Amino acid sequence: MKTKALKLTSILLVALTIASALAACQSKSSNGSASDTPGGTASGTTNDTASAPKEHRTLTVEVFDRGKPGQPDLNNNFWTKYVNDNFGKQFNVTVNFVPVPRAQEVDKLNVLMAAGQAPDIVFTYNQGVVYNYVQQGGLAELDSVLQQYGATLTNYLGDDVLKYGKFNGKQYAIPGKRTVLAGDNTFIRKDWLDKLGLPVPTTPDQFYDTMVAFKEKNPGNVSGVIPFGYSLQPPYPGLGYIPEAFKPSNLTEEQFATFQAQPIWMSNWNLPGYDKAVQYMNKMYNAGLISPNFAIDKDGKMLDADVSNGKVGAFITNWDGPYRTAPGTLTNLKKNVPGAELIPIDPWQNDAGKHPKNGYSPNGMYIIMPKSSKNVDLAVQYLNWMADSKVTLFLQNGEEGVDYNMVNGVPKQTGTTNSGEKMMTVANNLDYDLLSNGIELGDPQKNAAAISAGYPGFEKEVENALKVGMTDYYSLYYYSSPNTADAKYNSALTNLSAQMLAKLIVSKPADLDKLYKTLVQQYMDQGGQEVQDEYVKNYKAQNSQ
């Protein structure tokens, strides 16, 4: 997703002085968690270097303050004690956590960086912000320190993740690892299919015919049936995965990199085949198959209500959307319509017979160290310690037998981390387990089982939805530098795209081609061409190195 990069007003640079190399005792446990209790010491240690550190130091680490009611002191709780009782004692370090409001994290980080007061470890999800710091010389280079202290860390992340932290050929950030890469899914009322004796649609034509059948035969016997639920929701108005069916499968790498530089579910006006996807939606609208008020459903609540009330036959949403507790779509649907059933389907088949799905890139947040920090080596050792699978297990789940029970290799939470000093203010304790953006058990199948366990009552459905959502998965082309023109025009072009889609979808079929060309030219004139040109320029520069 594109986020408009915020600029630093100034950065007061302090020359980096790296202390003489600290010897690191990298702990690995051979049985059970990193410690049986938060104050325990891991057994079976292995050393990355030969001796223990001598002088005591303090490492400062950013932590998001999410303002969750009842949250504990973010610098003095069960998790911070675990860190200090384990990493702290092993490395003769005190780790202090510096709370930063989640909603203001970029603004606050800019102020701290400009004043030379940022913690030793800070992070953001905004690539543009990191790039600004790199351009202004505000970040420590990490290549050599990673090589010296980050064996476990680099092994855990791998080159495919680490490359997202490289700028101008050098490692300036440690990307977190995203464990769930699925984006969207298309869901359909299986009970409607069964009632009409219809098969699960696997192509766009079959899907269209199924929507026609839903309209004409109204298997739900509802007033105002909506075969295909659709909403032009901000902040990313688009067509879901429908364009995947119309995009040629033989795009060159440069075409893919420059024409689909943003996720498929956003508006990609220059992407070959995107006009055909718009034409498909226009055809469905004019046949009365999609939500009649899609253009004014600005927050998607109308669509949620229509699905929950049993009016909608199919719709596209997050891969796990119906199973989430908020807005509780499937739970509400089952209450309102006993016997209702939603299943994920794969109807957007392309010309190669595949069902491609543009999911998330494998990187999570960008973890960075200010150049002003005197503890860059220690910061990398901290992340290296965190990359140990036993540490990850503890930080994400707590004590086995108390906070969770292991069932078939998957931790089942007992509820103790919902309140008090053990409260996790975000799922999987991401605010303290910085490296893993999602459940991490070291095995994709176990991860999937653990993820599904987080949806009580829908475990099997979620596991299947994840499988469908990852079929023919791919990520966007990796750019080592952000598009500055996109950062400049993104907000205006996104708003313009929403207006364009609304006009095109409801237009008369005979007027569609001419209107499409006119509106896309308007889009290009208002910044789209500059964005496109910079993607081409960046691609060529990146591949000429």
N, C-alpha and C positions, 0 to 999 in steps of 0.2 A: 504494500500500500504506500502511496506517496504521501509524505508529510512535508509541509513547507518548512525549509530549514531556517532557523533563526540565526542571526548574525551576532557575533561577538562585537561589542563596542570597543573593547580593548583587552589586551592580555599582558599582564606584567610578568615577564619571563624571569625566572630565577635559574641560574645555571645548575644543571643536574650534577650532584655529587653522589656517586654510587659508593656506598661503604664497601670495605673489603669483603670479598665473597663470604657469605654466611654458609656454613655447612648445614645442610638440611637433612633432618631425619624424616624420610617419607614413610608414614605409617601405613601398614597394610595388615588387616586382620585375616587370620586363616580360619577362624571359626566364629560365625555370628556377626553382629554389628560391630562398628568401630569401637564401641564400648557398650557394656551391658547397662551402664547408667551414665547420665550426663557428666558425671565427674570421673568416669573410668578412664583407663589408659588402654589403647589398642594393643593387642598382643601380636606376636609374629611380625615385628617390624623389619623393614628393609630400608637401607640407607641410600639416598641419591649421592651423598657426599660422605666423607670419612668421619667427621667429628661434629660434636654438638656446638651450637652458637654460645658465645660467652656473655657478651653484653646484652642487657635487657633493652628492648625497643618497644615502641607503641605503633601499631598499625591502625589507621583509620579507614573505615569502609562505609560507603553510602548504604542506606536502607530506605526503601520507600515507606513513607507514612501515608497510609491509605485512609486514615481517619475512621477506621471501623469501630463502631461502638463496643466498648469493653476491652479494647486491645490493651495489652500489657505495655510496660515501659520498653520501648524498642531497643534500648541499650542495656537492659537488665531483665532478662527473662530466661526461660528454660533453654532456648536455642543459643542465646549469646553465652550462657554459662557453659553449654556443651562445647562451643567453639573455644572458649578460653581454657576450659579444663582439659581439652585435648590438643588442639593446635597450639594454643598459648603455652602450655607446659612443655610440649615437645620442642618448641622453638624459642623458649624464653621470651615470649611476646605477650603484650596485652593488646587485645583487639577491641577498639572502641567503634561503635556503630553510630553514624551521623544521620539522623532522620531528615529526609527531604520530602516535602509534600508531593504526592504522586501527580496531582493535577497541575502542579507548577514546576515539575522537575526540570524542564529545559531552561526556563527563566532563572530558577535558583542555581542551576549548574553554571549558567553563563556568568552570574554574579560571582560565585565562588571561584571560578576559573580566572576571571578578570582580576580578582583581588589576590590571587595566589594562595587562596585558603581552601581549595578543594581537598577532600579526603584523598588518601593514597589510592583508593579504588573507587571509581565512580562509573556510572553506566547510563545508557540511554538506548531507546529503540530507533532513534533518528539518525540515519546514515549521514544526512546532510550536516547535522550538528557536528558529528565526528570529523567529517571532511573539513569543515571550517576550522576546527582546532588544529588539524594537521597542516592546513595551508598557512596558518598563523604561527606555527611552531610551538604550539602549546602542549603537545603530547610526547611522552617518552617513546623511543623506539624500542621494540621488544624482541627483536630477532635473537640477539646474543644472549639475553637473560633467559629467554625461553629455551634456548639450546642448553644452557647450563643448569637450569632449575626446573624445567617443565616437561620432563619425560612422560610422566603419567598423564599430564594435561594434554600434550600434543597427541598422544596415543588415543586418548578418549575422544577428542574433537576430530582428528583426522584432517587431511588437507582440504577436503570438500567443505568443511565448516570454517577452518582457519583462514581460507582465502578471502572470506568476507571481511576480515579485519585488516587486509592489506590495502595500502594506499600508496600510489607512486612506487610500487614494488617493495615496500617495506611494511613490516607488521607493526601497526599502531594500536590495534584493538584485539581483544580476545572475545570472539563471538560466543554467546551461549549456544547450546545445542537444542534445537527444537525437535521434540520427539513425535509430535503429531503434525503431519504435513498436509493432511487432507483439507480441502477448501469447502466446496459445496457438494450437495447431493440433490437429486430430483426425487421427490416423494410422490406416491400415488395411493389412492384409496383401493387397497386390494379387495376389500369387501365389495366395492362397486364392480371391479373386474370380474369377480366370482359370480356376482348376481347376473351379469350380462354374458357370462361364459366367454370372456375375452382373455387372450394371452397377455403377458407382460410385454409392453411395447419396447423394442430394441433399436428402432430407427426413427428419424424425424417423421417420416410418412406414417408409420404405424402410430406414433404418438398423436399426430394430428387426427387420424381416423378415430382413435380412442376418445379424444376430446369431443369430436362430433357426436359419437355415440353417447357420451355422458350428457351432452346437451339435449339430444333428441329423446333419450329414454329416461333421463333423470333417475338413475338407480337409487339415489338417496331419498327420492320423493320429497324434495325440499323446495321451498319457494325461493326463486331467484338463484337457481343453480349456477355455479361458476366452474366450468370445466377446468380451466387453468388459472390459478390464482397468481396475480402479478402485482407488484408495487414498485413504484419508481422512487425507492428510498434513497435519501441522502445518507452518508456523504459519498457513496460510490454508485451512482445510477448506472445500470447496464442491463445486460440480457442474460445474466447467469452463465450457464455453460452452453447455451444454444449456439453461439458462434463456433464452438468446437466442431460442430457437424458440417459447417460450411467453409471452414478454413482449409485450404489445400494442404495435404499432408507432405508435399514436396517443397515446402519453403526452404530457401537457402538459409544458412546460419545468419547472414547479414539481414535478410528480410525478417526472420524471426526476431532477431535482436532489436531491430529498429522499428518495425511495424507493430510488434507486440511487446513493447518494453514495459508495459504495465499489465496487471492481471487481466485475464480474459473476461472476467465478470464486470470490468469497467468498460467504458466506451472506447473502442479502438477503431477510430473512423478510417484510418488508412490501411488497416489489416485486410489483406485479400479475403473476400468472402463475407466480410462484416455486413456489406450491403444486402447480401442474400439472407443473413440472419434477421436483419431489420424487415426485409420483405416477408419472411416467414411470420414474424410477429404481427405485421400489418394484415396479413391474410387471416390469422387467427382472430384478430380484433374485429375485422369486418364480417367475420362469420359468427360473431357473438360468443367467442370461446374464452375470452380472458376477462378479468375483473374490469367492469365498466368504469369504475372510478379510480383506476390505477394512478392517474396523474396527480390526484389530490391527496393520495395516501402518503403523506410526507414522512411519516415515522413507521409505517408498516403495521400500525395497530389495527387498521381496518382489515388487512389481510389476515392477521392473527385471529381476529374475531370471526372472520368468515370461515377459516379452517376449523377453529374450535367449535363453531356452531354447525359443522357438517355440510357446509354449502360448497366446499371446494373439492375437486377431484384430484388435482395434482398441483404441485408448486415446487419452486427451487428455493433452498435456504442453506444455512450452514450444515455441514455434513451431519451434525448431531442436533440440529435445531429443534425438532419435535420432542426430543427427550430431555431437554433442559428444563430445570425447575422454573425458570423465568424465560418466556411467558407461560410455560407449562402447556404447550399446544396439544400434545398427544394426551396428556392427563385430562385436560378439559374436554377434548373431543370424546374420549371414552365415557366421561361422565354424561355428556350431552347426547351422545349417540352410542348406546350399548352395542357392542359387536363391531364397531368401527375399527379398521386396521390400516395403518400406513406402512408402506415398505419403500426402501430406496430402489430406484431403477436406473438403467443405463441406456437412455434412448438416443443420445447425441452421437451417433456413429458417423465417422468421417469417410472420405473416399477410399481409405485404406482398410476399412472394416474395423478400425480401432475406436475406442471410446475415451479419447484423451481428456485429462483433467488437470488444469493448471492449479497446483496447490501452493502451499507456502514454501519459501526457501528454507534450507536446513538450518539456517542461523536464527538465533533468538536475539537477545539484547547485545549491545556492543559494550564490553567491559574495557575501560581505558584507565591509564595512569597518567596524571599530569606530569609534565616535564619538571615542575617545581618539587615533586615528591622526592624525598631522600630514601624512600623505602621501596623502590621499584622491584628490587630483587626479592624482598620479603613479600611483596604483593603477589608476585608470580608463584612463590613457594606456597602461599596461602591457597591460591587457585589450584595448584598442583596437588595439595593435600585434599582439597574438596573434590577433585576428580576421582579419588579412590572410591570404588563402588560401595564399600561398607560405609563410608562417610555420607555418600549420597543417600543410601538407604535410610540412615538415621535422620538426616536433615529433612527428608521428605516424609518420614513416617513416625519418628520418635522411637521409644523403647518397645521392643517386641514383648508381647505378653501383657503390656500395660496400655500402650497407645494403639497397637495393632496386633493382629494375629496372622501368622503366615498360613495361608490355605492354598495348597497346590502351587506353591512358589510365588503366590501373589499376596501382598499385604492387605488385610482387611481392617479398616479403621474401626476403633471402638468408640469414637466420639469424644475422647479426652482432649483432643486438640481443637475443639470448637470454642473453648472459653478458658479464662484464667491465664496463667503465665505461659501455658503451652499453646495458646491460641495461634493458629495460622491465619494471617490476615488475607491470604490468597491461596488458591489451590496449589498443592504440592510444595508449599512453603518456598515459593520462588524468590521471595524477598531475602531469604538467607541462603538458599541453594542456588546461587547465581548461574551456575553452568548449565543447568538442566531446565529448559523451558517446556516442562511437562514431565509426566512420570517416567522415571528411568530405572529399569531393572536389569539392563544389560542384554536384553533379549527382546526382539520385536514382538514375538507372540505373547510373552509375559507382559510386556507393556500394554498390548491391546487388551489383554484380560484385566489388567489393573485399571485401565482407562474405563472399560465398560462397567467395572465394579462401582465406579463413581456415579452410576445412574440407577439407583435402586428401583427394581421392578422392571427395568428395561435392559438388563445386562446383555441378553442374547441379541436383542435388536440393535444395540449400540455396536456390538462386536461385528455384526453383519454390515452395518452402515459404514463403519471404518474400512472394512474390506472393499465395499463397493466404491467408496470415496477415494481409495488409493489405486483402483484399477487404471492402468495406463497413465499413472501420475507423471507429471514433469514440473520442473520449476522454471522460472523466467531466466533469461540470459543474465549472467553475472557481469555487472559493470563495476569496475574498481573505483569509479568516481561518479557522483550523482550528477544529474542534469540540472544545471543552474537555471535554464530557461523554464523547465518544468516547475522548479521551486517558485519561480516568479509568477507563472501563469496558472498554476494548478487549480487554485480555488475558483478563479473566473471560468476556466475551461470546463471544470466539473459542473458548475452551475449551468453553463451553456449546453453541455451535453444532455443534461436532464430535460431542458426545454426542447432540444432537437429531437430526442427520443419520443417525447410526448406528441410532438407535431407529426413525426413520421409514422408512428404506430396508428394514429387515428386518421391519417390522410386517406383520400380516395385512392384506390389501387392505381388508377390511370395517371394520377399526379405524382406518384411516389418517386420515380426515377429522377424527374426534374427537380423536385423538392429536395431530394437527397443531395444532389450535386450542389445546389444553391446553398444549403445549410452547411455542408462540409467545407465549401469555399469560405463561408463566413467564419467558420471555426479556425481554418488555417490563417485567415487574415488577422484574427484576434489573438494570435500567439501560437497557434498550433504548428505553423510552419517553422517557427524558431525552435520549438521543442523537437520537432522531427529532425531538423538540420543538426541540432546538437547531438542527438542520438547517433546520427550517421557519423558525425565528426568524432565522437567519443569511441565509437566502435572501431573506426579506422585507426585512431591513435593507439587504442589498446592492442590491436592486432598487428601493429607495425613494430612493436617492441620486441 
